[in-house]
Amino acid sequence: MTREWTRKDLLGLEELSSEELLLLLEQARAFKEVSLRPIKKVPALRGRTVVLFFLEPSTRTRTSFELAAKRLSADILSIQAGSSSLSKGETLQDTIRNIEAMKVDIVVIRHAMSGAPRLVARTAVSSIVNAGDGSHEHPTQGLVDLYTIWEKKERIAGLNVTIVGDIAHSRVARSNLWGLTKLGAHVTLCGPPTLMPAGIEQFGVKVTYNLREAMRDADILMLLRLQLERQTQNLLPSIREYAKLFGIDREKLAWGKPDLLIMHPGPVNRGIELAPEVADGPQSLIYDQVTNGVAVRMAVLYLVSGGRQIRKARPAPSPTQPVGV
Ligand code: CP
């Protein structure tokens, strides 16, 4: 099937079609092969400039975007919150306008305010990539998770994916919800009622507050960090109680199927949402997710910059077809 990417920006998975998601995943697969070569560099973005504009802390997303841009041979400019003139009162849009005046091609932006990348994209000439905005979306993390599931299970359609934790404040949960349901997975959300958005079932997901029930048929168990920095009121009696009810240790891991796979977007609070022996255990995909972050972000940078052709890769099972079909 011929697929084409026509968007200037990547702002969220909500607005993407299943075809666009598949195009991103297939492109990421091609770039994963590049990441496994001794020389991990292709000239796809030679002469282009990528700006990394991170106004919130980040380890995985920022470094994997930087590596992705370097592996595509782009020039990179990194701007941190404290060192920009935002701290002198300049507006975000003015800052971006000034950066754009230097003729950059892609601005990757992380911001604490939901909707900030979309606001900037309205007037920006360059491509805007959302690297996480408040509790709204984290589309590239959603793509990393979709890719990792596809890589390990050879499909996404028909899988039972349970997401556990602070759903209300999680941009990762929202991006995964859109991506997984569009590609045919069955999504269950689980967590304390105070951390579950009201009416979320209308988006085609199941909600339960019982972890054992949520784990029973799960193929994938995705755990989320408590977003204490985004909670404006006390929503939990204590972190210890959360860990006791929803934290996954070896004992609770046995409630799931033997081939259950564990995912976490990071950063992991060991001992709260996940015990160290589970985070580092054989069922954990946490470091696979980090590895795949580079290839997925290469695919995003390549496609938003106008890449049209899918680079050659071995034929892969489709994420939306059962194995062998
Ligand atoms: N998953 C994720 O967004 O991690 P960072 O905050 O380290 O980028």
Residues whose N, C-alpha, C, O or C-beta is under 5 A from the ligand:
A	BS01	CP	P57 S58 T59 R60 T61 R62 Q141 P265 G266 P267
